[in-house]
Amino acid sequence: MKIGTLCYINDGHKTLMLHRIKKDNDIHKGKWNGLGGKIESGESPEECVIREVYEESGLTIKNPNLRAIITFPKFDDIDDWIVFLYTANDFKGNLIESDEGVLKWINNDEVLKLNLWDGDKIYLKWLKQDKFFSAKFIYKKGCLKDYKVIFY
């Protein structure tokens, strides 16, 4: 199982999104996503999300808010993923050019119109609620087949 983090940074009106268009053989190629990546040995999820956001954007987030844990069984048809999903609105710094793709601040009411994974369109709506959730999204060959969620 691969373990990672994902963070959606919001300034109150816009969300920082990453358009994954730079890497060849990227399972996310062409999709828009939040920022994050794999947890390294010895790292906590919080340390990972702070590091990944900084590496991918140049922004330093403070007090990331853990909003969900999401599992993606065999997301790439090989590996299971578990992702700690965060939001952040306390940040500083200036955006850098990302090796992962193109960073862009998107109006909050435009985010769901982007080329997102189908599961992302579902759980991003859940982030508007003030509840923690645990979810499982099942994909086959890049297509969402089923999902389950528990809200706390």
JOVEN-V470790 format. One record per pair of residues at least 6 apart in sequence whose ideal C-beta (glycine too) atoms are under 7 Angstrom apart, sorted by sequence separation. I is the first residue (numbers start at 1). J is the second residue. If there is no record, write none. Layout:
i->I j->J
i->I j->J
This chain:
i->9 j->15
i->20 j->26
i->23 j->29
i->39 j->45
i->53 j->59
i->54 j->60
i->74 j->80
i->75 j->81
i->139 j->145
i->8 j->15
i->9 j->16
i->73 j->80
i->126 j->133
i->137 j->144
i->138 j->145
i->20 j->28
i->21 j->29
i->40 j->48
i->53 j->61
i->72 j->80
i->95 j->103
i->106 j->114
i->138 j->146
i->20 j->29
i->21 j->30
i->39 j->48
i->71 j->80
i->72 j->81
i->112 j->121
i->138 j->147
i->20 j->30
i->71 j->81
i->137 j->147
i->20 j->31
i->50 j->61
i->71 j->82
i->72 j->83
i->136 j->147
i->112 j->124
i->123 j->135
i->135 j->147
i->136 j->148
i->19 j->32
i->20 j->33
i->36 j->49
i->69 j->82
i->70 j->83
i->111 j->124
i->135 j->148
i->18 j->32
i->50 j->64
i->135 j->149
i->17 j->32
i->18 j->33
i->37 j->52
i->49 j->64
i->69 j->84
i->70 j->85
i->17 j->33
i->18 j->34
i->36 j->52
i->133 j->149
i->134 j->150
i->17 j->34
i->18 j->35
i->35 j->52
i->68 j->85
i->133 j->150
i->35 j->53
i->46 j->64
i->66 j->84
i->67 j->85
i->119 j->137
i->133 j->151
i->67 j->86
i->133 j->152
i->66 j->86
i->67 j->87
i->131 j->151
i->132 j->152
i->35 j->56
i->65 j->86
i->131 j->152
i->35 j->57
i->64 j->86
i->65 j->87
i->65 j->88
i->64 j->88
i->119 j->144
i->122 j->147
i->8 j->34
i->118 j->144
i->7 j->34
i->61 j->88
i->63 j->90
i->6 j->34
i->7 j->35
i->62 j->90
i->119 j->147
i->7 j->36
i->61 j->90
i->62 j->91
i->6 j->36
i->61 j->91
i->5 j->36
i->60 j->91
i->4 j->36
i->5 j->37
i->59 j->91
i->60 j->92
i->4 j->37
i->60 j->93
i->4 j->38
i->5 j->39
i->59 j->93
i->3 j->38
i->4 j->39
i->58 j->93
i->2 j->38
i->3 j->39
i->58 j->94
i->59 j->95
i->49 j->86
i->58 j->95
i->18 j->56
i->57 j->95
i->58 j->96
i->45 j->84
i->57 j->96
i->5 j->45
i->87 j->127
i->16 j->57
i->57 j->98
i->7 j->49
i->56 j->98
i->5 j->48
i->5 j->49
i->9 j->53
i->56 j->100
i->7 j->53
i->57 j->103
i->5 j->52
i->27 j->76
i->9 j->59
i->9 j->61
i->70 j->123
i->7 j->61
i->68 j->123
i->7 j->64
i->67 j->127
i->73 j->136
i->68 j->132
i->75 j->139
i->77 j->141
i->67 j->132
i->68 j->133
i->69 j->134
i->70 j->135
i->71 j->136
i->72 j->137
i->73 j->138
i->68 j->134
i->68 j->135
i->70 j->137
i->72 j->139
i->2 j->79
i->4 j->81
i->6 j->83
i->10 j->87
i->12 j->89
i->22 j->99
i->23 j->100
i->5 j->83
i->11 j->89
i->22 j->100
i->1 j->80
i->2 j->81
i->3 j->82
i->4 j->83
i->5 j->84
i->6 j->85
i->7 j->86
i->8 j->87
i->9 j->88
i->10 j->89
i->22 j->101
i->7 j->87
i->18 j->98
i->20 j->100
i->21 j->101
i->1 j->82
i->5 j->86
i->7 j->88
i->20 j->101
i->21 j->102
i->9 j->91
i->18 j->100
i->19 j->101
i->32 j->114
i->18 j->101
i->19 j->102
i->32 j->115
i->31 j->115
i->32 j->116
i->18 j->103
i->19 j->104
i->30 j->115
i->31 j->116
i->31 j->117
i->16 j->103
i->17 j->104
i->16 j->105
i->17 j->106
i->14 j->105
i->15 j->106
i->14 j->106
i->14 j->107
i->15 j->108
i->13 j->107
i->14 j->108
i->17 j->111
i->13 j->108
i->15 j->111
i->17 j->114
i->8 j->127
